[in-house]
């Protein structure tokens, strides 16, 4: 099944770093970052805990801005963006956070629909699109459930559905399978691979080398490693 609103898109980099870095006060966390994330690309981001993976992802979706160098989002320099600019840019991004949070008093259906409603993009087709999306992630039978009633795997699939309800060009995921058993992790990976085949750029931070190996059987995934504040391309023996 194809997610609603999914289309193939080609063009320049959706995210680009040019000798970028980030510091907290006097502490330099990341430096010398140079990377292009292009439409249809698939990147894994690895590295030890505390290496700055979450900080890097936050720069990707404009929650943080580089303290040195440049970061371009869909061709625009993040340094020149105001709050409204960032909001518009983020409408083209789907984000899965490490600890996916939902509004516990709203149904799963309403939680997933929330990004469309907040951005004013809900229309007469949105309910049908949501039905199709719930079926695609295998949660159509849980549409009225409240978040505390969901299993870990259901929460992660719901987080993916919420991330892509806005039909983004890029999906940024921070440890999307970190708390799942292998069967459920593989299911989430299959959904991300399917999105990639539709032309979406995928960027995943993970510690799970088995997840990377499984993906490489289906997609041309590039593996990046963060360590000691620097980014390198990991070896091909993963």
C-alpha positions as a Python dict, from the first residue, in 0.01 Angstrom:
ca = {
    (1, 'X'): (0, 0, 0),
    (2, 'X'): (122, 350, -84),
    (3, 'X'): (93, 611, 194),
    (4, 'X'): (-159, 886, 112),
    (5, 'X'): (-10, 1189, -57),
    (6, 'X'): (310, 1005, -147),
    (7, 'X'): (479, 1122, -465),
    (8, 'X'): (822, 1088, -616),
    (9, 'X'): (1020, 1411, -606),
    (10, 'X'): (1360, 1493, -748),
    (11, 'X'): (1583, 1793, -702),
    (12, 'X'): (1860, 1947, -499),
    (13, 'X'): (1956, 1858, -144),
    (14, 'X'): (1676, 1874, 111),
    (15, 'X'): (1932, 1914, 393),
    (16, 'X'): (2289, 2033, 349),
    (17, 'X'): (2570, 2106, 594),
    (18, 'X'): (2879, 2304, 498),
    (19, 'X'): (3159, 2282, 758),
    (20, 'X'): (2891, 2318, 1025),
    (21, 'X'): (2935, 2275, 1397),
    (22, 'X'): (2752, 2321, 1723),
    (23, 'X'): (2864, 2432, 2068),
    (24, 'X'): (2690, 2451, 2406),
    (25, 'X'): (2857, 2751, 2563),
    (26, 'X'): (3230, 2680, 2554),
    (27, 'X'): (3180, 2308, 2486),
    (28, 'X'): (3212, 2218, 2120),
    (29, 'X'): (2983, 1921, 2050),
    (30, 'X'): (3011, 1890, 1672),
    (31, 'X'): (3243, 2041, 1413),
    (32, 'X'): (3337, 2013, 1047),
    (33, 'X'): (3004, 1865, 939),
    (34, 'X'): (2972, 1845, 561),
    (35, 'X'): (2683, 1642, 422),
    (36, 'X'): (2413, 1647, 154),
    (37, 'X'): (2084, 1466, 209),
    (38, 'X'): (1921, 1439, -133),
    (39, 'X'): (1571, 1325, -234),
    (40, 'X'): (1549, 946, -228),
    (41, 'X'): (1864, 900, -19),
    (42, 'X'): (1880, 672, 286),
    (43, 'X'): (2124, 751, 568),
    (44, 'X'): (2192, 577, 897),
    (45, 'X'): (2363, 775, 1171),
    (46, 'X'): (2563, 572, 1423),
    (47, 'X'): (2802, 645, 1706),
    (48, 'X'): (2845, 601, 2081),
    (49, 'X'): (2605, 751, 2332),
    (50, 'X'): (2686, 1116, 2387),
    (51, 'X'): (2846, 1157, 2044),
    (52, 'X'): (2594, 1421, 1940),
    (53, 'X'): (2354, 1221, 1724),
    (54, 'X'): (2041, 1381, 1870),
    (55, 'X'): (2202, 1726, 1847),
    (56, 'X'): (2278, 1666, 1481),
    (57, 'X'): (1922, 1551, 1409),
    (58, 'X'): (1787, 1860, 1587),
    (59, 'X'): (1989, 2074, 1348),
    (60, 'X'): (1844, 1875, 1057),
    (61, 'X'): (1487, 1962, 1156),
    (62, 'X'): (1575, 2317, 1267),
    (63, 'X'): (1521, 2277, 1640),
    (64, 'X'): (1883, 2393, 1669),
    (65, 'X'): (2099, 2600, 1436),
    (66, 'X'): (2472, 2559, 1377),
    (67, 'X'): (2699, 2784, 1581),
    (68, 'X'): (2953, 2770, 1298),
    (69, 'X'): (2940, 2694, 926),
    (70, 'X'): (2613, 2670, 734),
    (71, 'X'): (2308, 2447, 728),
    (72, 'X'): (2070, 2472, 433),
    (73, 'X'): (1713, 2345, 449),
    (74, 'X'): (1559, 2298, 104),
    (75, 'X'): (1816, 2545, -28),
    (76, 'X'): (1761, 2812, 237),
    (77, 'X'): (2024, 2909, 492),
    (78, 'X'): (1895, 2835, 842),
    (79, 'X'): (2082, 3137, 979),
    (80, 'X'): (1844, 3375, 803),
    (81, 'X'): (1518, 3208, 906),
    (82, 'X'): (1270, 3353, 1151),
    (83, 'X'): (1015, 3149, 1345),
    (84, 'X'): (760, 3154, 1063),
    (85, 'X'): (1022, 3044, 810),
    (86, 'X'): (1118, 2751, 1030),
    (87, 'X'): (753, 2651, 1071),
    (88, 'X'): (709, 2647, 693),
    (89, 'X'): (1026, 2444, 643),
    (90, 'X'): (921, 2190, 904),
    (91, 'X'): (595, 2128, 720),
    (92, 'X'): (814, 1949, 465),
    (93, 'X'): (976, 1729, 732),
    (94, 'X'): (851, 1431, 925),
    (95, 'X'): (1016, 1378, 1264),
    (96, 'X'): (1013, 1067, 1484),
    (97, 'X'): (1154, 1154, 1827),
    (98, 'X'): (1341, 907, 2045),
    (99, 'X'): (1068, 912, 2308),
    (100, 'X'): (754, 962, 2102),
    (101, 'X'): (505, 1169, 2299),
    (102, 'X'): (131, 1182, 2244),
    (103, 'X'): (-157, 1369, 2404),
    (104, 'X'): (-300, 1103, 2632),
    (105, 'X'): (-652, 1248, 2634),
    (106, 'X'): (-683, 1228, 2254),
    (107, 'X'): (-746, 915, 2052),
    (108, 'X'): (-476, 771, 1832),
    (109, 'X'): (-666, 901, 1531),
    (110, 'X'): (-677, 1257, 1668),
    (111, 'X'): (-309, 1248, 1767),
    (112, 'X'): (-203, 1150, 1417),
    (113, 'X'): (-428, 1414, 1259),
    (114, 'X'): (-295, 1689, 1487),
    (115, 'X'): (-9, 1813, 1261),
    (116, 'X'): (-255, 1873, 977),
    (117, 'X'): (-498, 2060, 1199),
    (118, 'X'): (-233, 2274, 1366),
    (119, 'X'): (-87, 2373, 1029),
    (120, 'X'): (-431, 2446, 884),
    (121, 'X'): (-386, 2184, 612),
    (122, 'X'): (-674, 1952, 702),
    (123, 'X'): (-937, 1936, 427),
    (124, 'X'): (-1225, 1725, 305),
    (125, 'X'): (-994, 1441, 203),
    (126, 'X'): (-804, 1426, 531),
    (127, 'X'): (-1028, 1169, 702),
    (128, 'X'): (-997, 925, 413),
    (129, 'X'): (-622, 986, 393),
    (130, 'X'): (-596, 911, 764),
    (131, 'X'): (-796, 589, 724),
    (132, 'X'): (-557, 481, 447),
    (133, 'X'): (-255, 574, 656),
    (134, 'X'): (-377, 382, 961),
    (135, 'X'): (-428, 78, 743),
    (136, 'X'): (-80, 118, 593),
    (137, 'X'): (87, 111, 936),
    (138, 'X'): (-145, -167, 1056),
    (139, 'X'): (-329, 37, 1318),
    (140, 'X'): (-676, 70, 1168),
    (141, 'X'): (-816, -142, 1453),
    (142, 'X'): (-663, 93, 1714),
    (143, 'X'): (-791, 424, 1576),
    (144, 'X'): (-1000, 507, 1884),
    (145, 'X'): (-748, 383, 2141),
    (146, 'X'): (-583, 627, 2381),
    (147, 'X'): (-200, 644, 2379),
    (148, 'X'): (-157, 473, 2722),
    (149, 'X'): (-337, 170, 2577),
    (150, 'X'): (-82, 121, 2298),
    (151, 'X'): (209, -121, 2297),
    (152, 'X'): (561, -1, 2222),
    (153, 'X'): (541, -120, 1864),
    (154, 'X'): (204, 44, 1814),
    (155, 'X'): (338, 373, 1951),
    (156, 'X'): (632, 367, 1710),
    (157, 'X'): (408, 295, 1411),
    (158, 'X'): (173, 570, 1528),
    (159, 'X'): (472, 806, 1552),
    (160, 'X'): (565, 720, 1194),
    (161, 'X'): (207, 782, 1079),
    (162, 'X'): (204, 1119, 1255),
    (163, 'X'): (538, 1208, 1096),
    (164, 'X'): (420, 1139, 741),
    (165, 'X'): (59, 1263, 760),
    (166, 'X'): (188, 1596, 622),
    (167, 'X'): (342, 1418, 317),
    (168, 'X'): (699, 1530, 399),
    (169, 'X'): (999, 1521, 167),
    (170, 'X'): (1232, 1391, 438),
    (171, 'X'): (1182, 1172, 747),
    (172, 'X'): (1421, 1221, 1039),
    (173, 'X'): (1402, 943, 1300),
    (174, 'X'): (1590, 927, 1631),
    (175, 'X'): (1625, 563, 1744),
    (176, 'X'): (1283, 466, 1601),
    (177, 'X'): (1331, 97, 1691),
    (178, 'X'): (1535, 136, 2009),
    (179, 'X'): (1278, -19, 2244),
    (180, 'X'): (1126, -275, 2008),
    (181, 'X'): (1180, -647, 1964),
    (182, 'X'): (1331, -754, 1633),
    (183, 'X'): (1004, -851, 1465),
    (184, 'X'): (851, -510, 1535),
    (185, 'X'): (1175, -326, 1453),
    (186, 'X'): (1180, -499, 1116),
    (187, 'X'): (820, -396, 1053),
    (188, 'X'): (902, -29, 1120),
    (189, 'X'): (1208, -59, 895),
    (190, 'X'): (998, -204, 611),
    (191, 'X'): (766, 98, 630),
    (192, 'X'): (1062, 337, 613),
    (193, 'X'): (1211, 146, 319),
    (194, 'X'): (879, 171, 136),
    (195, 'X'): (873, 547, 191),
    (196, 'X'): (1227, 570, 58),
    (197, 'X'): (1128, 385, -258),
    (198, 'X'): (868, 657, -312),
    (199, 'X'): (1144, 916, -321),
    (200, 'X'): (1149, 1028, 42),
    (201, 'X'): (1485, 1102, 200),
    (202, 'X'): (1533, 898, 518),
    (203, 'X'): (1776, 978, 801),
    (204, 'X'): (1781, 737, 1097),
    (205, 'X'): (1993, 749, 1412),
    (206, 'X'): (2043, 400, 1552),
    (207, 'X'): (2271, 177, 1761),
    (208, 'X'): (2134, -138, 1596),
    (209, 'X'): (2378, -278, 1340),
    (210, 'X'): (2133, -558, 1258),
    (211, 'X'): (1883, -295, 1146),
    (212, 'X'): (2144, -146, 914),
    (213, 'X'): (2235, -486, 769),
    (214, 'X'): (1867, -565, 709),
    (215, 'X'): (1812, -233, 529),
    (216, 'X'): (2114, -277, 305),
    (217, 'X'): (1948, -579, 146),
    (218, 'X'): (1674, -349, 14),
    (219, 'X'): (1814, 4, -21),
    (220, 'X'): (2140, 176, -104),
    (221, 'X'): (2195, 301, 249),
    (222, 'X'): (2486, 522, 346),
    (223, 'X'): (2615, 476, 700),
    (224, 'X'): (2751, 780, 884),
    (225, 'X'): (2935, 770, 1215),
    (226, 'X'): (2966, 1043, 1475),
    (227, 'X'): (3254, 1020, 1720),
    (228, 'X'): (3456, 1283, 1904),
    (229, 'X'): (3250, 1556, 1743),
    (230, 'X'): (3329, 1457, 1385),
    (231, 'X'): (3131, 1277, 1116),
    (232, 'X'): (3279, 1005, 895),
    (233, 'X'): (3143, 748, 651),
    (234, 'X'): (3140, 410, 824),
    (235, 'X'): (3305, 104, 675),
    (236, 'X'): (3127, -125, 432),
    (237, 'X'): (3156, -429, 662),
    (238, 'X'): (2847, -340, 867),
}
